[in-house]
Amino acid sequence: MKRHEQSCAVIIGGTQGLGYAIAKRLIAEGCSKMVIAGRNRHRGEDAVKSLASHAGIDVAFVATDLADPDACKALIDDAVSRMGRVNVLLNAGASTERGSLRDATPAQFDDMMAINARGPFFAMQAFANHAIAGGYAASCVNILSMSHYCGQSFLAPYAASKAALATLTKNAAQALRHKHLRFNGIACGWMDTPGEDAIQRRYHGAGDDWLTKAEAEQPFGKLVKPDEVAGLAAYLLAAESGVMTGAIIDYDQYVSGAYPE
């Protein structure tokens, strides 16, 4: 399958976990021009080496702090300079720090909104403006969370930030559909990623067996896997998904709005 042969992609949060899995999937589907972004330079450089291991693949890493709107714009500007255009954008970078209505500080709330909503917004803005100026169609996928419907008590600012990004996804889709720009979102459930492993150990006292225990309690016997979500993201980012825009797809084994029977 080579549906991404014409894709010039920017993958924000592409150095590990879901973003990295999607980057791999796009390359497997023909993408040969890509910029990945994240905060950790060492991890980014390692990801580039791995992704560029196949001949003919041009992948670069740009260190980017999503909390800095100017850096988000500069990332897209740099990618356009490198690749000639950016017609695929994935926003997978996020903070998952904990905080509840009772204990979150103003600084924690502001940081969460800056990284999870404001940063992606200004990346989308630069992405859209370049595409419109260049006169080409383009597709963006924002990685959301099932927590955007409500979330657990210790995820209050995180849930708010992802809800904001979900609304921005729909707003951008509505505003720019006549420019042939598409914006869709994937609301992921509990996922098996390196970042989640770190969070479980840092905040929840998890041991080496936390994943085994967690998966044993899930309906399908596992957490969401990045490689599985990558296939859906690749479809939404490709022209094959047609006119689909403004959609928020739940990718989870729990149904929102359902109650115990």
C-alpha positions as CSV (number, residue, x, y, z in Angstrom):
1,M,0.0,0.0,0.0
2,K,1.5,3.3,-1.1
3,R,-1.2,5.8,-0.3
4,H,1.3,8.1,1.3
5,E,3.8,8.4,-1.6
6,Q,2.9,12.1,-2.0
7,S,2.8,12.9,1.7
8,C,5.2,15.4,3.2
9,A,4.5,14.9,6.9
10,V,5.1,16.6,10.2
11,I,4.6,14.3,13.2
12,I,4.5,16.3,16.5
13,G,5.2,13.9,19.3
14,G,6.9,11.5,16.9
15,T,9.8,10.4,19.0
16,Q,8.1,7.6,20.9
17,G,4.8,5.9,21.6
18,L,1.8,6.5,19.3
19,G,3.4,9.3,17.3
20,Y,6.4,7.1,16.5
21,A,4.1,4.2,15.5
22,I,2.2,6.5,13.1
23,A,5.5,7.8,11.7
24,K,6.6,4.2,11.0
25,R,3.2,3.4,9.4
26,L,3.3,6.4,7.1
27,I,6.8,5.4,5.9
28,A,5.6,1.8,5.3
29,E,2.8,3.3,3.2
30,G,5.2,5.3,1.0
31,C,6.0,8.5,2.8
32,S,9.6,9.5,2.1
33,K,9.6,13.0,3.5
34,M,9.0,13.6,7.1
35,V,9.8,15.9,10.1
36,I,9.3,14.6,13.6
37,A,9.2,16.9,16.6
38,G,9.5,16.6,20.3
39,R,11.2,18.0,23.3
40,N,13.8,15.3,23.9
41,R,16.7,15.7,21.4
42,H,18.4,12.4,22.3
43,R,15.2,10.5,21.8
44,G,14.4,12.4,18.6
45,E,17.8,11.7,17.1
46,D,17.4,8.0,17.9
47,A,14.0,8.0,16.3
48,V,15.4,9.6,13.1
49,K,18.1,7.0,12.8
50,S,15.5,4.2,13.1
51,L,12.9,5.8,10.7
52,A,15.6,6.6,8.1
53,S,17.1,3.2,8.0
54,H,15.5,2.5,4.7
55,A,17.1,4.0,1.6
56,G,15.4,7.0,0.1
57,I,13.7,8.1,3.3
58,D,14.4,11.8,4.3
59,V,13.5,12.2,8.0
60,A,14.6,15.1,10.2
61,F,14.1,15.9,13.9
62,V,13.3,19.4,15.1
63,A,13.3,20.0,18.8
64,T,10.1,21.7,19.7
65,D,8.4,22.9,22.9
66,L,4.7,22.8,22.4
67,A,4.3,25.3,25.2
68,D,5.9,27.9,22.9
69,P,3.5,29.1,20.1
70,D,6.4,30.6,18.1
71,A,8.2,27.3,18.2
72,C,5.1,25.5,16.8
73,K,4.9,28.0,13.9
74,A,8.6,27.8,13.3
75,L,8.4,24.0,13.2
76,I,6.0,24.1,10.3
77,D,7.9,26.9,8.5
78,D,11.1,24.8,8.8
79,A,9.3,21.7,7.5
80,V,8.0,23.6,4.5
81,S,11.5,24.9,3.8
82,R,12.9,21.3,4.0
83,M,10.2,19.5,2.1
84,G,8.6,22.1,-0.1
85,R,5.2,21.7,1.5
86,V,3.4,20.0,4.5
87,N,0.3,18.2,3.5
88,V,0.1,15.8,6.5
89,L,0.1,17.0,10.1
90,L,-0.2,14.8,13.1
91,N,-0.6,16.3,16.6
92,A,0.4,13.6,19.1
93,G,2.5,15.5,21.5
94,A,0.9,16.1,24.9
95,S,1.4,16.4,28.6
96,T,-0.4,13.9,30.8
97,E,0.5,15.4,34.2
98,R,-2.0,14.7,37.0
99,G,-4.2,17.3,38.7
100,S,-7.7,17.5,40.1
101,L,-10.3,20.2,40.6
102,R,-9.2,20.4,44.3
103,D,-5.4,20.5,44.0
104,A,-4.3,21.6,40.5
105,T,-2.4,24.9,40.6
106,P,-3.0,27.8,38.1
107,A,0.5,27.1,36.7
108,Q,-0.3,23.4,36.2
109,F,-3.6,24.2,34.5
110,D,-1.9,26.8,32.2
111,D,0.9,24.5,31.3
112,M,-1.6,21.7,30.4
113,M,-3.6,24.0,28.2
114,A,-0.5,25.5,26.6
115,I,1.0,22.1,25.6
116,N,-2.2,20.2,24.8
117,A,-4.4,22.8,23.1
118,R,-2.6,26.1,22.4
119,G,0.5,24.5,20.8
120,P,-1.4,22.2,18.5
121,F,-3.6,25.2,17.6
122,F,-0.7,27.3,16.4
123,A,0.8,24.3,14.5
124,M,-2.5,23.9,12.8
125,Q,-2.6,27.6,12.0
126,A,0.8,27.6,10.3
127,F,0.0,24.3,8.5
128,A,-3.3,25.7,7.2
129,N,-1.8,29.0,6.1
130,H,1.0,27.3,4.2
131,A,-1.4,24.9,2.5
132,I,-3.8,27.7,1.5
133,A,-0.9,29.8,0.2
134,G,0.4,26.8,-1.8
135,G,-3.0,25.9,-3.1
136,Y,-2.8,22.2,-2.1
137,A,-5.1,19.9,-0.2
138,A,-3.9,18.7,3.2
139,S,-5.0,16.6,6.2
140,C,-4.5,16.9,9.9
141,V,-5.2,14.4,12.7
142,N,-5.2,15.4,16.3
143,I,-4.7,12.7,18.9
144,L,-7.3,13.2,21.6
145,S,-8.3,11.1,24.6
146,M,-11.5,9.4,25.8
147,S,-10.9,11.6,28.8
148,H,-12.1,14.6,26.8
149,Y,-15.7,13.4,27.6
150,C,-15.1,13.7,31.3
151,G,-11.9,12.0,32.6
152,Q,-11.0,10.7,36.0
153,S,-10.8,13.1,39.0
154,F,-7.0,13.3,38.8
155,L,-7.1,14.3,35.2
156,A,-9.2,17.5,35.4
157,P,-6.8,19.9,33.5
158,Y,-5.8,17.2,31.1
159,A,-9.5,16.4,30.3
160,A,-10.2,20.1,29.8
161,S,-7.2,20.5,27.4
162,K,-8.2,17.6,25.3
163,A,-11.8,18.8,25.2
164,A,-10.5,22.1,23.9
165,L,-8.5,20.4,21.2
166,A,-11.5,18.3,20.2
167,T,-13.6,21.5,19.7
168,L,-10.7,23.1,17.8
169,T,-10.5,20.1,15.5
170,K,-14.2,20.5,14.6
171,N,-13.9,24.3,14.3
172,A,-10.9,24.1,11.9
173,A,-12.7,21.4,9.8
174,Q,-15.8,23.6,9.5
175,A,-13.8,26.8,8.7
176,L,-11.4,25.4,6.1
177,R,-13.4,22.6,4.3
178,H,-13.8,24.9,1.2
179,K,-10.0,25.1,1.1
180,H,-9.8,21.3,0.9
181,L,-8.2,21.1,4.3
182,R,-9.4,18.3,6.6
183,F,-9.1,18.0,10.3
184,N,-10.1,14.8,12.2
185,G,-9.4,13.5,15.7
186,I,-8.9,10.1,17.4
187,A,-9.9,9.8,21.0
188,C,-7.8,7.0,22.4
189,G,-8.5,5.0,25.4
190,W,-5.9,3.7,27.9
191,M,-2.8,2.9,25.8
192,D,0.4,0.9,26.3
193,T,3.2,3.4,25.6
194,P,6.5,4.3,27.2
195,G,5.0,7.6,28.4
196,E,2.2,5.7,30.2
197,D,4.7,3.4,31.8
198,A,6.5,6.4,33.2
199,I,3.3,8.0,34.4
200,Q,2.1,4.8,36.1
201,R,5.4,4.5,38.0
202,R,5.7,8.2,38.9
203,Y,2.1,8.9,40.1
204,H,0.5,5.5,40.9
205,G,3.3,3.5,42.5
206,A,3.2,0.9,39.7
207,G,5.6,-2.0,39.7
208,D,7.1,-3.9,36.8
209,D,3.9,-6.0,36.5
210,W,1.4,-3.1,36.2
211,L,0.8,-3.7,32.5
212,T,0.1,-7.4,33.0
213,K,-2.4,-6.6,35.8
214,A,-4.1,-3.8,33.9
215,E,-4.5,-5.8,30.8
216,A,-6.0,-8.8,32.7
217,E,-8.9,-6.5,33.7
218,Q,-9.7,-5.2,30.2
219,P,-12.6,-6.5,28.0
220,F,-10.2,-7.4,25.2
221,G,-7.4,-8.5,27.5
222,K,-5.1,-5.7,26.5
223,L,-4.6,-2.0,26.5
224,V,-4.9,0.0,23.3
225,K,-1.7,-0.6,21.2
226,P,-0.1,2.2,19.2
227,D,0.5,0.1,16.1
228,E,-3.3,-0.6,15.9
229,V,-4.2,3.1,16.1
230,A,-1.5,3.9,13.5
231,G,-3.5,2.2,10.8
232,L,-6.5,4.4,11.5
233,A,-4.4,7.6,11.6
234,A,-2.7,6.7,8.3
235,Y,-6.2,6.3,6.7
236,L,-7.5,9.6,8.0
237,L,-4.3,11.4,6.9
238,A,-4.5,9.9,3.4
239,A,-6.6,11.1,0.4
240,E,-8.3,7.7,0.6
241,S,-10.5,9.0,3.5
242,G,-12.1,11.4,1.0
243,V,-14.2,14.2,2.3
244,M,-14.2,13.0,5.9
245,T,-13.6,16.0,8.2
246,G,-14.6,17.1,11.6
247,A,-14.9,13.6,12.9
248,I,-13.9,12.5,16.4
249,I,-13.4,8.7,16.4
250,D,-13.4,6.8,19.7
251,Y,-10.7,4.2,19.8
252,D,-11.4,2.3,23.0
253,Q,-12.9,-0.9,24.4
254,Y,-15.3,1.1,26.7
255,V,-18.3,2.8,25.1
256,S,-18.8,6.4,26.1
257,G,-22.2,6.8,27.8
258,A,-22.6,3.2,28.7
259,Y,-23.4,2.1,32.3
260,P,-22.9,-1.2,34.2
261,E,-25.7,-3.6,33.6
